[in-house]
Amino acid sequence: MFHASCDSASKQLTVLVADDNKDAADTLSDLLTISGHTVLTAYDGLEALLRADDQPDVAILDLGMPGLGGWEVARRLRGRRPDMLLIAASGWGSTGHQAESIRSGFDLHLTKPVDPVRLLALLEAKAARAVDAEVSQRCSECAGMRNLAEQRMNIEADSPRIDC
C-alpha cells in the first residue's frame, strides 16, 4: 500500500557532542554511535561551532566549557539553525541554570549524570519527527493514504457495533 522507502520507522541522526571533559564527551559519543547515530565530537565551544557546519540534527552541549560556554554556543547555533534540537547537559542543575538554558535557546536542560535511556528516547522522538517530515515532503501520496487510513480507523472506532 505504501512505498517501502516512505515507511521507514527511524532515522539516523547526526549529533554534535561538546564537552571540555574529554572522557565524558567520548563516552557519550560512543553511546550514541553504538545506538546508530553519526556523532561529531568537540572539546570546547569554538570547536563545537566549527563542527556545527556539518549540519547536525541535535547538539548536546556542556555549559561550563572554557572560552565559549554552552549558553553562548546555544545562542549562536539557535540563530543559525532554528530547527536543531539543543540539549544542555551539565552538572549545573539549579532552577536559575535551567532558566538561563531556555533563555539561551536550549530546548532541554539535563543535569549530569544524564540518564542514557531518557537521552536515547529524546533522540528517538526527534528522529521520528524527522521521518514524518521527510515522508510528508517526499511522498504526499503516502501521507495522504496514511491520513485516509487513520480517518477510517477513527470512524470505525467511533461507530456503534451492530451484532447480527
DRENTORKOL-3810 file (N, C-alpha, C; in nm, 4 decimals):
REM DRENTORKOL-3810
@n.u->0.0828; n.v->-0.1186; n.w->0.0000; ca.u->0.0000; ca.v->0.0000; ca.w->0.0000; c.u->0.0876; c.v->0.1256; c.w->0.0000
@n.u->0.1884; n.v->0.1321; n.w->0.0904; ca.u->0.2792; ca.v->0.2458; ca.w->0.0955; c.u->0.4088; c.v->0.2086; c.w->0.0257
@n.u->0.4797; n.v->0.3086; n.w->-0.0239; ca.u->0.6123; ca.v->0.2849; ca.w->-0.0799; c.u->0.7058; c.v->0.2424; c.w->0.0330
@n.u->0.7878; n.v->0.1412; n.w->0.0078; ca.u->0.8774; ca.v->0.0907; ca.w->0.1125; c.u->0.9691; c.v->0.2006; c.w->0.1643
@n.u->1.0166; n.v->0.2875; n.w->0.0767; ca.u->1.1082; ca.v->0.3929; ca.w->0.1197; c.u->1.0393; c.v->0.4984; c.w->0.2046
@n.u->0.9067; n.v->0.5033; n.w->0.1996; ca.u->0.8323; ca.v->0.6023; ca.w->0.2781; c.u->0.7833; c.v->0.5446; c.w->0.4097
@n.u->0.8104; n.v->0.4188; n.w->0.4346; ca.u->0.7575; ca.v->0.3528; ca.w->0.5531; c.u->0.8675; c.v->0.3145; c.w->0.6518
@n.u->0.9765; n.v->0.3920; n.w->0.6533; ca.u->1.0842; ca.v->0.3615; ca.w->0.7468; c.u->1.0470; c.v->0.4051; c.w->0.8870
@n.u->1.0916; n.v->0.3292; n.w->0.9867; ca.u->1.0498; ca.v->0.3544; ca.w->1.1245; c.u->1.1381; c.v->0.4551; c.w->1.1964
@n.u->1.2644; n.v->0.4667; n.w->1.1565; ca.u->1.3506; ca.v->0.5578; ca.w->1.2287; c.u->1.4553; c.v->0.6167; c.w->1.1353
@n.u->1.5197; n.v->0.7180; n.w->1.1826; ca.u->1.6192; ca.v->0.7910; ca.w->1.1053; c.u->1.7459; c.v->0.8017; c.w->1.1883
@n.u->1.8568; n.v->0.7852; n.w->1.1223; ca.u->1.9844; ca.v->0.8070; ca.w->1.1884; c.u->2.0032; c.v->0.9572; c.w->1.2008
@n.u->2.0361; n.v->1.0038; n.w->1.3185; ca.u->2.0596; ca.v->1.1460; ca.w->1.3419; c.u->2.2090; c.v->1.1745; c.w->1.3418
@n.u->2.2419; n.v->1.2976; n.w->1.3103; ca.u->2.3776; ca.v->1.3457; ca.w->1.3300; c.u->2.3747; c.v->1.4297; c.w->1.4563
@n.u->2.4574; n.v->1.3924; n.w->1.5538; ca.u->2.4544; ca.v->1.4549; ca.w->1.6858; c.u->2.5909; c.v->1.5168; c.w->1.7151
@n.u->2.5892; n.v->1.6435; n.w->1.7519; ca.u->2.7090; ca.v->1.7134; ca.w->1.7967; c.u->2.7161; c.v->1.7021; c.w->1.9484
@n.u->2.8271; n.v->1.6504; n.w->1.9988; ca.u->2.8519; ca.v->1.6409; ca.w->2.1431; c.u->2.9695; c.v->1.7321; c.w->2.1751
@n.u->2.9483; n.v->1.8276; n.w->2.2656; ca.u->3.0558; ca.v->1.9194; ca.w->2.3044; c.u->3.0687; c.v->1.9222; c.w->2.4562
@n.u->3.1881; n.v->1.8875; n.w->2.5037; ca.u->3.2161; ca.v->1.8875; ca.w->2.6474; c.u->3.3668; c.v->1.8991; c.w->2.6636
@n.u->3.4118; n.v->1.9876; n.w->2.7528; ca.u->3.5559; ca.v->2.0014; ca.w->2.7751; c.u->3.6132; c.v->1.8847; c.w->2.8547
@n.u->3.5267; n.v->1.8045; n.w->2.9170; ca.u->3.5711; ca.v->1.6817; ca.w->2.9826; c.u->3.5780; c.v->1.5747; c.w->2.8737
@n.u->3.6990; n.v->1.5482; n.w->2.8272; ca.u->3.7183; ca.v->1.4589; ca.w->2.7126; c.u->3.6582; c.v->1.3204; c.w->2.7381
@n.u->3.6756; n.v->1.2675; n.w->2.8579; ca.u->3.6204; ca.v->1.1350; ca.w->2.8886; c.u->3.4682; c.v->1.1352; c.w->2.8784
@n.u->3.4048; n.v->1.2396; n.w->2.9321; ca.u->3.2584; ca.v->1.2484; ca.w->2.9258; c.u->3.2120; c.v->1.2604; c.w->2.7812
@n.u->3.2789; n.v->1.3456; n.w->2.7026; ca.u->3.2418; ca.v->1.3636; ca.w->2.5621; c.u->3.2587; c.v->1.2339; c.w->2.4840
@n.u->3.3697; n.v->1.1664; n.w->2.5052; ca.u->3.3967; ca.v->1.0425; ca.w->2.4313; c.u->3.3004; c.v->0.9304; c.w->2.4713
@n.u->3.2676; n.v->0.9211; n.w->2.6000; ca.u->3.1747; ca.v->0.8181; ca.w->2.6465; c.u->3.0365; c.v->0.8392; c.w->2.5861
@n.u->2.9884; n.v->0.9632; n.w->2.5899; ca.u->2.8574; ca.v->0.9934; ca.w->2.5312; c.u->2.8603; c.v->0.9695; c.w->2.3805
@n.u->2.9678; n.v->1.0102; n.w->2.3164; ca.u->2.9811; ca.v->0.9879; ca.w->2.1717; c.u->2.9764; c.v->0.8384; c.w->2.1386
@n.u->3.0445; n.v->0.7569; n.w->2.2197; ca.u->3.0426; ca.v->0.6118; ca.w->2.1975; c.u->2.9013; c.v->0.5557; c.w->2.2123
@n.u->2.8291; n.v->0.5979; n.w->2.3154; ca.u->2.6916; ca.v->0.5522; ca.w->2.3357; c.u->2.6046; c.v->0.5854; c.w->2.2144
@n.u->2.6172; n.v->0.7068; n.w->2.1654; ca.u->2.5348; ca.v->0.7493; ca.w->2.0518; c.u->2.5738; c.v->0.6765; c.w->1.9237
@n.u->2.7012; n.v->0.6528; n.w->1.9059; ca.u->2.7483; ca.v->0.5785; ca.w->1.7882; c.u->2.6959; c.v->0.4354; c.w->1.7914
@n.u->2.7063; n.v->0.3705; n.w->1.9075; ca.u->2.6550; ca.v->0.2337; ca.w->1.9229; c.u->2.5053; c.v->0.2291; c.w->1.8966
@n.u->2.4366; n.v->0.3387; n.w->1.9270; ca.u->2.2914; ca.v->0.3462; ca.w->1.9071; c.u->2.2547; c.v->0.3792; c.w->1.7626
@n.u->2.3548; n.v->0.3932; n.w->1.6756; ca.u->2.3269; ca.v->0.4103; ca.w->1.5336; c.u->2.3336; c.v->0.5521; c.w->1.4809
@n.u->2.3740; n.v->0.6457; n.w->1.5633; ca.u->2.3799; ca.v->0.7851; ca.w->1.5194; c.u->2.5212; c.v->0.8207; c.w->1.4719
@n.u->2.5280; n.v->0.9207; n.w->1.3873; ca.u->2.6563; ca.v->0.9773; ca.w->1.3474; c.u->2.6897; c.v->1.0848; c.w->1.4492
@n.u->2.8120; n.v->1.0841; n.w->1.5001; ca.u->2.8471; ca.v->1.1758; ca.w->1.6081; c.u->2.9635; c.v->1.2645; c.w->1.5672
@n.u->2.9491; n.v->1.3926; n.w->1.5961; ca.u->3.0547; ca.v->1.4924; ca.w->1.5814; c.u->3.0943; c.v->1.5320; c.w->1.7225
@n.u->3.2209; n.v->1.5174; n.w->1.7586; ca.u->3.2640; ca.v->1.5453; ca.w->1.8953; c.u->3.3537; c.v->1.6686; c.w->1.8979
@n.u->3.3276; n.v->1.7556; n.w->1.9952; ca.u->3.4084; ca.v->1.8764; ca.w->2.0152; c.u->3.4430; c.v->1.8856; c.w->2.1628
@n.u->3.5578; n.v->1.9465; n.w->2.1922; ca.u->3.6040; ca.v->1.9553; ca.w->2.3299; c.u->3.6052; c.v->2.0982; c.w->2.3836
@n.u->3.5497; n.v->2.1910; n.w->2.3063; ca.u->3.5307; ca.v->2.3275; ca.w->2.3549; c.u->3.4247; c.v->2.3945; c.w->2.2680
@n.u->3.3803; n.v->2.5124; n.w->2.3120; ca.u->3.2710; ca.v->2.5800; ca.w->2.2434; c.u->3.3038; c.v->2.6246; c.w->2.1027
@n.u->3.4240; n.v->2.6759; n.w->2.0815; ca.u->3.4619; ca.v->2.7211; ca.w->1.9481; c.u->3.4656; c.v->2.6041; c.w->1.8499
@n.u->3.5224; n.v->2.4924; n.w->1.8945; ca.u->3.5244; ca.v->2.3726; ca.w->1.8097; c.u->3.3817; c.v->2.3245; c.w->1.7811
@n.u->3.2919; n.v->2.3381; n.w->1.8793; ca.u->3.1524; ca.v->2.2989; ca.w->1.8593; c.u->3.0890; c.v->2.3812; c.w->1.7478
@n.u->3.1143; n.v->2.5114; n.w->1.7475; ca.u->3.0597; ca.v->2.5961; ca.w->1.6405; c.u->3.1143; c.v->2.5551; c.w->1.5041
@n.u->3.2413; n.v->2.5221; n.w->1.4985; ca.u->3.3006; ca.v->2.4780; ca.w->1.3719; c.u->3.2411; c.v->2.3446; c.w->1.3265
@n.u->3.2245; n.v->2.2513; n.w->1.4196; ca.u->3.1667; ca.v->2.1202; ca.w->1.3850; c.u->3.0203; c.v->2.1330; c.w->1.3444
@n.u->2.9521; n.v->2.2372; n.w->1.3918; ca.u->2.8115; ca.v->2.2583; ca.w->1.3564; c.u->2.7946; c.v->2.2910; c.w->1.2084
@n.u->2.9036; n.v->2.3282; n.w->1.1409; ca.u->2.8965; ca.v->2.3499; ca.w->0.9965; c.u->2.8610; c.v->2.2217; c.w->0.9224
@n.u->2.8773; n.v->2.1065; n.w->0.9879; ca.u->2.8424; ca.v->1.9768; ca.w->0.9284; c.u->2.6930; c.v->1.9448; c.w->0.9413
@n.u->2.6143; n.v->2.0416; n.w->0.9852; ca.u->2.4677; ca.v->2.0332; ca.w->0.9896; c.u->2.4124; c.v->1.9210; c.w->1.0781
@n.u->2.4500; n.v->1.9165; n.w->1.2057; ca.u->2.3909; ca.v->1.8138; ca.w->1.2935; c.u->2.2414; c.v->1.8410; c.w->1.3161
@n.u->2.1701; n.v->1.7341; n.w->1.3469; ca.u->2.0272; ca.v->1.7439; ca.w->1.3800; c.u->2.0079; c.v->1.7847; c.w->1.5252
@n.u->2.1053; n.v->1.7469; n.w->1.6087; ca.u->2.0978; ca.v->1.7658; ca.w->1.7537; c.u->2.2344; c.v->1.8117; c.w->1.8038
@n.u->2.2349; n.v->1.8993; n.w->1.9028; ca.u->2.3588; ca.v->1.9353; ca.w->1.9717; c.u->2.3384; c.v->1.9130; c.w->2.1215
@n.u->2.4306; n.v->1.8395; n.w->2.1823; ca.u->2.4302; ca.v->1.8164; ca.w->2.3265; c.u->2.5533; c.v->1.8890; c.w->2.3797
@n.u->2.5298; n.v->1.9945; n.w->2.4559; ca.u->2.6378; ca.v->2.0840; ca.w->2.4956; c.u->2.6532; c.v->2.0928; c.w->2.6465
@n.u->2.7773; n.v->2.0812; n.w->2.6929; ca.u->2.8106; ca.v->2.1131; ca.w->2.8312; c.u->2.8034; c.v->2.2653; c.w->2.8443
@n.u->2.7707; n.v->2.3140; n.w->2.9607; ca.u->2.7609; ca.v->2.4586; ca.w->2.9800; c.u->2.8935; c.v->2.5222; c.w->3.0181
@n.u->2.9718; n.v->2.4563; n.w->3.1021; ca.u->3.0908; ca.v->2.5171; ca.w->3.1603; c.u->3.2185; c.v->2.4929; c.w->3.0825
@n.u->3.2142; n.v->2.5121; n.w->2.9531; ca.u->3.3363; ca.v->2.4949; ca.w->2.8730; c.u->3.4169; c.v->2.6247; c.w->2.8757
@n.u->3.5489; n.v->2.6135; n.w->2.8783; ca.u->3.6311; ca.v->2.7352; ca.w->2.8787; c.u->3.6207; c.v->2.8088; c.w->2.7445
@n.u->3.6437; n.v->2.9387; n.w->2.7520; ca.u->3.6368; ca.v->3.0194; ca.w->2.6299; c.u->3.4931; c.v->3.0510; c.w->2.5955
@n.u->3.4353; n.v->2.9698; n.w->2.5135; ca.u->3.2967; ca.v->2.9876; ca.w->2.4701; c.u->3.2116; c.v->2.8827; c.w->2.5397
@n.u->3.1313; n.v->2.9263; n.w->2.6360; ca.u->3.0498; ca.v->2.8329; ca.w->2.7132; c.u->2.9283; c.v->2.7851; c.w->2.6359
@n.u->2.8616; n.v->2.6854; n.w->2.6902; ca.u->2.7465; ca.v->2.6242; ca.w->2.6255; c.u->2.6318; c.v->2.7202; c.w->2.5971
@n.u->2.6071; n.v->2.8155; n.w->2.6881; ca.u->2.4974; ca.v->2.9095; ca.w->2.6647; c.u->2.5242; c.v->2.9961; c.w->2.5415
@n.u->2.6470; n.v->3.0433; n.w->2.5268; ca.u->2.6813; ca.v->3.1255; ca.w->2.4103; c.u->2.6781; c.v->3.0425; c.w->2.2826
@n.u->2.7271; n.v->2.9204; n.w->2.2893; ca.u->2.7214; ca.v->2.8324; ca.w->2.1723; c.u->2.5759; c.v->2.8101; c.w->2.1318
@n.u->2.4890; n.v->2.7868; n.w->2.2300; ca.u->2.3468; ca.v->2.7654; ca.w->2.2009; c.u->2.2849; c.v->2.8877; c.w->2.1334
@n.u->2.3151; n.v->3.0072; n.w->2.1844; ca.u->2.2602; ca.v->3.1289; ca.w->2.1225; c.u->2.3015; c.v->3.1384; c.w->1.9756
@n.u->2.4271; n.v->3.1103; n.w->1.9491; ca.u->2.4771; ca.v->3.1197; ca.w->1.8111; c.u->2.4180; c.v->3.0108; c.w->1.7220
@n.u->2.4081; n.v->2.8900; n.w->1.7748; ca.u->2.3503; ca.v->2.7813; ca.w->1.6955; c.u->2.2024; c.v->2.8049; c.w->1.6682
@n.u->2.1317; n.v->2.8538; n.w->1.7688; ca.u->1.9882; ca.v->2.8794; ca.w->1.7510; c.u->1.9660; c.v->2.9830; c.w->1.6413
@n.u->2.0534; n.v->3.0830; n.w->1.6339; ca.u->2.0421; ca.v->3.1831; ca.w->1.5285; c.u->2.0677; c.v->3.1258; c.w->1.3899
@n.u->2.1563; n.v->3.0273; n.w->1.3824; ca.u->2.1905; ca.v->2.9657; ca.w->1.2537; c.u->2.0958; c.v->2.8536; c.w->1.2147
@n.u->2.0483; n.v->2.7781; n.w->1.3131; ca.u->1.9682; ca.v->2.6582; ca.w->1.2867; c.u->1.8509; c.v->2.6495; c.w->1.3834
@n.u->1.7435; n.v->2.7223; n.w->1.3555; ca.u->1.6295; ca.v->2.7223; ca.w->1.4478; c.u->1.5647; c.v->2.5845; c.w->1.4674
@n.u->1.5854; n.v->2.4919; n.w->1.3733; ca.u->1.5230; ca.v->2.3602; ca.w->1.3816; c.u->1.6070; c.v->2.2576; c.w->1.4571
@n.u->1.7294; n.v->2.2916; n.w->1.4920; ca.u->1.8176; ca.v->2.1970; ca.w->1.5613; c.u->1.7691; c.v->2.1760; c.w->1.7048
@n.u->1.7681; n.v->2.0510; n.w->1.7499; ca.u->1.7364; ca.v->2.0206; ca.w->1.8890; c.u->1.8602; c.v->2.0495; c.w->1.9721
@n.u->1.8493; n.v->2.1422; n.w->2.0665; ca.u->1.9612; ca.v->2.1802; ca.w->2.1523; c.u->1.9363; c.v->2.1286; c.w->2.2937
@n.u->2.0306; n.v->2.0486; n.w->2.3429; ca.u->2.0184; ca.v->1.9895; ca.w->2.4756; c.u->2.1390; c.v->2.0319; c.w->2.5598
@n.u->2.1113; n.v->2.0966; n.w->2.6729; ca.u->2.2165; ca.v->2.1278; ca.w->2.7698; c.u->2.2367; c.v->2.0044; c.w->2.8560
@n.u->2.3622; n.v->1.9663; n.w->2.8739; ca.u->2.3962; ca.v->1.8540; ca.w->2.9620; c.u->2.5058; c.v->1.9046; c.w->3.0546
@n.u->2.4689; n.v->1.9298; n.w->3.1802; ca.u->2.5619; ca.v->1.9961; ca.w->3.2704; c.u->2.5420; c.v->1.9512; c.w->3.4142
@n.u->2.6464; n.v->1.9671; n.w->3.4914; ca.u->2.6357; ca.v->1.9456; ca.w->3.6353; c.u->2.5650; c.v->2.0609; c.w->3.7038
@n.u->2.5487; n.v->2.1703; n.w->3.6325; ca.u->2.4785; ca.v->2.2870; ca.w->3.6856; c.u->2.3290; c.v->2.2650; c.w->3.6656
@n.u->2.2592; n.v->2.2343; n.w->3.7730; ca.u->2.1197; ca.v->2.1960; ca.w->3.7587; c.u->2.0202; c.v->2.2804; c.w->3.8347
@n.u->2.0630; n.v->2.3957; n.w->3.8873; ca.u->1.9691; ca.v->2.4779; ca.w->3.9638; c.u->1.8601; c.v->2.5344; c.w->3.8724
@n.u->1.7536; n.v->2.5818; n.w->3.9333; ca.u->1.6446; ca.v->2.6435; ca.w->3.8582; c.u->1.6958; c.v->2.7607; c.w->3.7755
@n.u->1.7871; n.v->2.8392; n.w->3.8325; ca.u->1.8446; ca.v->2.9515; ca.w->3.7601; c.u->1.9243; c.v->2.9072; c.w->3.6381
@n.u->2.0014; n.v->2.8001; n.w->3.6526; ca.u->2.0783; ca.v->2.7470; ca.w->3.5395; c.u->1.9845; c.v->2.6959; c.w->3.4304
@n.u->1.8786; n.v->2.6279; n.w->3.4722; ca.u->1.7823; ca.v->2.5760; ca.w->3.3749; c.u->1.7122; c.v->2.6905; c.w->3.3014
@n.u->1.6769; n.v->2.7953; n.w->3.3734; ca.u->1.6109; ca.v->2.9110; ca.w->3.3107; c.u->1.7051; c.v->2.9786; c.w->3.2115
@n.u->1.8329; n.v->2.9917; n.w->3.2475; ca.u->1.9298; ca.v->3.0521; ca.w->3.1555; c.u->1.9472; c.v->2.9656; c.w->3.0311
@n.u->1.9402; n.v->2.8358; n.w->3.0466; ca.u->1.9496; ca.v->2.7465; ca.w->2.9311; c.u->1.8349; c.v->2.7717; c.w->2.8334
@n.u->1.7152; n.v->2.7844; n.w->2.8861; ca.u->1.5990; ca.v->2.8102; ca.w->2.7999; c.u->1.6129; c.v->2.9472; c.w->2.7336
@n.u->1.6534; n.v->3.0478; n.w->2.8099; ca.u->1.6742; ca.v->3.1817; ca.w->2.7513; c.u->1.7813; c.v->3.1809; c.w->2.6428
@n.u->1.8785; n.v->3.0936; n.w->2.6553; ca.u->1.9883; ca.v->3.0870; ca.w->2.5583; c.u->1.9509; c.v->3.0103; c.w->2.4321
@n.u->1.8353; n.v->2.9460; n.w->2.4327; ca.u->1.7902; ca.v->2.8753; ca.w->2.3133; c.u->1.7879; c.v->2.7246; c.w->2.3231
@n.u->1.8272; n.v->2.6706; n.w->2.4383; ca.u->1.8203; ca.v->2.5257; ca.w->2.4554; c.u->1.6748; c.v->2.4813; c.w->2.4598
@n.u->1.6487; n.v->2.3633; n.w->2.4049; ca.u->1.5158; ca.v->2.3028; ca.w->2.4142; c.u->1.4990; c.v->2.2282; c.w->2.5455
@n.u->1.6091; n.v->2.1712; n.w->2.5955; ca.u->1.6061; ca.v->2.0906; ca.w->2.7172; c.u->1.7323; c.v->2.1142; c.w->2.7983
@n.u->1.7191; n.v->2.0981; n.w->2.9294; ca.u->1.8347; ca.v->2.1066; ca.w->3.0188; c.u->1.8380; c.v->1.9778; c.w->3.0999
@n.u->1.9386; n.v->1.8953; n.w->3.0764; ca.u->1.9558; ca.v->1.7711; ca.w->3.1507; c.u->2.0728; c.v->1.7870; c.w->3.2463
@n.u->2.0529; n.v->1.7440; n.w->3.3704; ca.u->2.1585; ca.v->1.7529; ca.w->3.4704; c.u->2.2393; c.v->1.6231; c.w->3.4698
@n.u->2.3718; n.v->1.6387; n.w->3.4723; ca.u->2.4611; ca.v->1.5223; ca.w->3.4754; c.u->2.4563; c.v->1.4582; c.w->3.6126
@n.u->2.4689; n.v->1.3285; n.w->3.6212; ca.u->2.4871; ca.v->1.2377; ca.w->3.5087; c.u->2.3563; c.v->1.2202; c.w->3.4317
@n.u->2.3661; n.v->1.2303; n.w->3.3004; ca.u->2.2487; ca.v->1.2200; ca.w->3.2137; c.u->2.2038; c.v->1.0748; c.w->3.2071
@n.u->2.0734; n.v->1.0539; n.w->3.2216; ca.u->2.0153; ca.v->0.9205; ca.w->3.2107; c.u->2.0204; c.v->0.8784; c.w->3.0631
@n.u->2.1004; n.v->0.7766; n.w->3.0281; ca.u->2.1139; ca.v->0.7389; ca.w->2.8873; c.u->1.9831; c.v->0.6914; c.w->2.8244
@n.u->1.8974; n.v->0.6261; n.w->2.9007; ca.u->1.7691; ca.v->0.5787; ca.w->2.8475; c.u->1.6825; c.v->0.6989; c.w->2.8091
@n.u->1.6781; n.v->0.7997; n.w->2.8956; ca.u->1.5996; ca.v->0.9199; ca.w->2.8661; c.u->1.6566; c.v->0.9929; c.w->2.7442
@n.u->1.7882; n.v->1.0050; n.w->2.7392; ca.u->1.8504; ca.v->1.0744; ca.w->2.6269; c.u->1.8210; c.v->1.0035; c.w->2.4956
@n.u->1.8351; n.v->0.8716; n.w->2.4932; ca.u->1.8076; ca.v->0.7965; ca.w->2.3706; c.u->1.6608; c.v->0.8059; c.w->2.3313
@n.u->1.5713; n.v->0.8104; n.w->2.4299; ca.u->1.4283; ca.v->0.8284; ca.w->2.3992; c.u->1.4025; c.v->0.9658; c.w->2.3370
@n.u->1.4689; n.v->1.0694; n.w->2.3870; ca.u->1.4551; ca.v->1.2025; ca.w->2.3285; c.u->1.5045; c.v->1.2043; c.w->2.1845
@n.u->1.6157; n.v->1.1376; n.w->2.1586; ca.u->1.6684; ca.v->1.1325; ca.w->2.0229; c.u->1.5779; c.v->1.0517; c.w->1.9313
@n.u->1.5208; n.v->0.9451; n.w->1.9822; ca.u->1.4282; ca.v->0.8648; ca.w->1.9023; c.u->1.3049; c.v->0.9475; c.w->1.8644
@n.u->1.2552; n.v->1.0274; n.w->1.9579; ca.u->1.1403; ca.v->1.1136; ca.w->1.9282; c.u->1.1763; c.v->1.2159; c.w->1.8203
@n.u->1.2946; n.v->1.2736; n.w->1.8296; ca.u->1.3410; ca.v->1.3688; ca.w->1.7277; c.u->1.3524; c.v->1.2986; c.w->1.5923
@n.u->1.4065; n.v->1.1776; n.w->1.5921; ca.u->1.4211; ca.v->1.1024; ca.w->1.4677; c.u->1.2851; c.v->1.0703; c.w->1.4064
@n.u->1.1884; n.v->1.0329; n.w->1.4900; ca.u->1.0546; ca.v->1.0014; ca.w->1.4396; c.u->0.9901; c.v->1.1243; c.w->1.3762
@n.u->1.0074; n.v->1.2402; n.w->1.4402; ca.u->0.9526; ca.v->1.3641; ca.w->1.3815; c.u->1.0202; c.v->1.3955; c.w->1.2489
@n.u->1.1498; n.v->1.3685; n.w->1.2399; ca.u->1.2237; ca.v->1.3939; ca.w->1.1158; c.u->1.1747; c.v->1.3007; c.w->1.0051
@n.u->1.1487; n.v->1.1746; n.w->1.0379; ca.u->1.0969; ca.v->1.0799; ca.w->0.9385; c.u->0.9600; c.v->1.1253; c.w->0.8904
@n.u->0.8721; n.v->1.1638; n.w->0.9831; ca.u->0.7390; ca.v->1.2114; ca.w->0.9448; c.u->0.7480; c.v->1.3304; c.w->0.8506
@n.u->0.8375; n.v->1.4235; n.w->0.8802; ca.u->0.8534; ca.v->1.5415; ca.w->0.7950; c.u->0.9063; c.v->1.5029; c.w->0.6580
@n.u->1.0018; n.v->1.4111; n.w->0.6532; ca.u->1.0565; ca.v->1.3667; ca.w->0.5249; c.u->0.9512; c.v->1.2956; c.w->0.4419
@n.u->0.8733; n.v->1.2101; n.w->0.5056; ca.u->0.7695; ca.v->1.1373; ca.w->0.4331; c.u->0.6679; c.v->1.2358; c.w->0.3772
@n.u->0.6275; n.v->1.3318; n.w->0.4577; ca.u->0.5299; ca.v->1.4302; ca.w->0.4105; c.u->0.5839; c.v->1.5090; c.w->0.2920
@n.u->0.7100; n.v->1.5449; n.w->0.2975; ca.u->0.7709; ca.v->1.6199; ca.w->0.1879; c.u->0.7906; c.v->1.5334; c.w->0.0654
@n.u->0.8446; n.v->1.4155; n.w->0.0858; ca.u->0.8874; ca.v->1.3306; ca.w->-0.0249; c.u->0.7707; c.v->1.2629; c.w->-0.0936
@n.u->0.6716; n.v->1.2270; n.w->-0.0191; ca.u->0.5679; ca.v->1.1441; ca.w->-0.0793; c.u->0.4306; c.v->1.1842; c.w->-0.0271
@n.u->0.3733; n.v->1.2825; n.w->-0.0889; ca.u->0.2403; ca.v->1.3281; ca.w->-0.0462; c.u->0.1370; c.v->1.2187; c.w->-0.0684
@n.u->0.1608; n.v->1.1309; n.w->-0.1666; ca.u->0.0685; ca.v->1.0205; ca.w->-0.1913; c.u->0.0611; c.v->0.9292; c.w->-0.0693
@n.u->0.1780; n.v->0.8924; n.w->-0.0140; ca.u->0.1798; ca.v->0.8057; ca.w->0.1049; c.u->0.1206; c.v->0.8775; c.w->0.2251
@n.u->0.1537; n.v->1.0052; n.w->0.2397; ca.u->0.0982; ca.v->1.0815; ca.w->0.3518; c.u->-0.0537; c.v->1.0871; c.w->0.3413
@n.u->-0.1042; n.v->1.1061; n.w->0.2221; ca.u->-0.2492; ca.v->1.1091; ca.w->0.2015; c.u->-0.3134; c.v->0.9762; c.w->0.2337
@n.u->-0.2475; n.v->0.8668; n.w->0.1924; ca.u->-0.3017; ca.v->0.7339; ca.w->0.2228; c.u->-0.2995; c.v->0.7081; c.w->0.3728
@n.u->-0.1922; n.v->0.7515; n.w->0.4411; ca.u->-0.1864; ca.v->0.7343; ca.w->0.5867; c.u->-0.2990; c.v->0.8114; c.w->0.6542
@n.u->-0.3204; n.v->0.9347; n.w->0.6121; ca.u->-0.4279; ca.v->1.0155; ca.w->0.6712; c.u->-0.5634; c.v->0.9502; c.w->0.6496
@n.u->-0.5875; n.v->0.8997; n.w->0.5287; ca.u->-0.7137; ca.v->0.8333; ca.w->0.4991; c.u->-0.7309; c.v->0.7086; c.w->0.5855
@n.u->-0.6247; n.v->0.6302; n.w->0.5986; ca.u->-0.6310; ca.v->0.5100; ca.w->0.6820; c.u->-0.6588; c.v->0.5455; c.w->0.8278
@n.u->-0.5928; n.v->0.6514; n.w->0.8782; ca.u->-0.6167; ca.v->0.6939; ca.w->1.0164; c.u->-0.7603; c.v->0.7423; c.w->1.0347
@n.u->-0.8138; n.v->0.8156; n.w->0.9373; ca.u->-0.9524; ca.v->0.8622; ca.w->0.9468; c.u->-1.0482; c.v->0.7446; c.w->0.9494
@n.u->-1.0247; n.v->0.6460; n.w->0.8637; ca.u->-1.1115; ca.v->0.5273; ca.w->0.8613; c.u->-1.1063; c.v->0.4540; c.w->0.9944
@n.u->-0.9855; n.v->0.4419; n.w->1.0508; ca.u->-0.9733; ca.v->0.3733; ca.w->1.1800; c.u->-1.0480; c.v->0.4498; c.w->1.2879
@n.u->-1.0417; n.v->0.5843; n.w->1.2856; ca.u->-1.1136; ca.v->0.6646; ca.w->1.3848; c.u->-1.2640; c.v->0.6510; c.w->1.3676
@n.u->-1.3122; n.v->0.6498; n.w->1.2436; ca.u->-1.4563; ca.v->0.6351; ca.w->1.2181; c.u->-1.5030; c.v->0.4987; c.w->1.2654
@n.u->-1.4241; n.v->0.3950; n.w->1.2331; ca.u->-1.4611; ca.v->0.2592; ca.w->1.2758; c.u->-1.4609; c.v->0.2485; c.w->1.4284
@n.u->-1.3666; n.v->0.3128; n.w->1.4942; ca.u->-1.3592; ca.v->0.3052; ca.w->1.6397; c.u->-1.4751; c.v->0.3783; c.w->1.7056
@n.u->-1.5243; n.v->0.4849; n.w->1.6409; ca.u->-1.6343; ca.v->0.5628; ca.w->1.6973; c.u->-1.7713; c.v->0.5088; c.w->1.6599
@n.u->-1.7788; n.v->0.4231; n.w->1.5604; ca.u->-1.9089; ca.v->0.3720; ca.w->1.5117; c.u->-1.9645; c.v->0.2706; c.w->1.6108
@n.u->-2.0949; n.v->0.2754; n.w->1.6323; ca.u->-2.1544; ca.v->0.1724; ca.w->1.7176; c.u->-2.1486; c.v->0.0363; c.w->1.6470
@n.u->-2.1308; n.v->-0.0655; n.w->1.7260; ca.u->-2.1228; ca.v->-0.2013; ca.w->1.6708; c.u->-2.2631; c.v->-0.2627; c.w->1.6699
@n.u->-2.2970; n.v->-0.3248; n.w->1.5584; ca.u->-2.4254; ca.v->-0.3938; ca.w->1.5465; c.u->-2.3961; c.v->-0.5417; c.w->1.5268
@n.u->-2.4420; n.v->-0.6222; n.w->1.6161; ca.u->-2.4228; ca.v->-0.7661; ca.w->1.6020; c.u->-2.5440; c.v->-0.8259; c.w->1.5337
@n.u->-2.5207; n.v->-0.9087; n.w->1.4327; ca.u->-2.6316; ca.v->-0.9714; ca.w->1.3585; c.u->-2.6473; c.v->-1.1143; c.w->1.4030
END
